[in-house]
């Protein structure tokens, strides 16, 4: 039985808060890693309004289950139009977190590389809060980056497309871990307060104009997950994908998720059928790109 499945069988109220040092730090490789300090060093010291050119660039996220095909679809969009720029999900950052420690004043510092994604899947009750905090920071960091020059000078309809967003981090993955009991009630309260503060602080810089929901059954996602063979995902079971599918449906289809940001409540959503193998079918690829183009033009 995987750690995620075991966690799902525990009631959130009974989940122990184990081996944690504080809400914003964890002990790794002989050193306390301060997530709050890491974040503050990575974002601009002062927020600013978007420039006139940057405000022309529409910002859209692609949302969907694990292994639904978002990255493949994003590459298709990247090659379909020079006015579209795709920002990849920062998975490599989660897989390679460096921390340095020293055993003495004369000893050279030793670097430890941690795979936080793997740690979370192997022991979700210990690492889910840490992972969701760090993944949200890394997503925020990508959304705060200015658009590339070619989009700023575009005469067409420039669009920056993100693989997931700070919003799915909260309303899909962190919420799901809370409901599974891997994030306890105190941590969930802290995470929500922290997330709301960041989104409100950065305002228009992290707002989206639209969302593409790349949608497929959990069974299809499991098939693709096994096919791609990412080592960290060996612990992922169909039951976990089922729960993530429900979270996506509640948020983007049924609109029943409690949302804390007014603009996000009424954001346009384009649903696309991701169950078809569009990589091998040029007609399907063309149909998908046309739907996306029409969606972007209507925003």
Order of alpha helices (4+ residues) and beta strands (2+ residues): alpha-beta-beta-alpha-alpha-beta-alpha-beta-alpha-beta-beta-alpha-alpha-alpha-beta-alpha-alpha-beta-alpha-alpha-alpha-beta-alpha
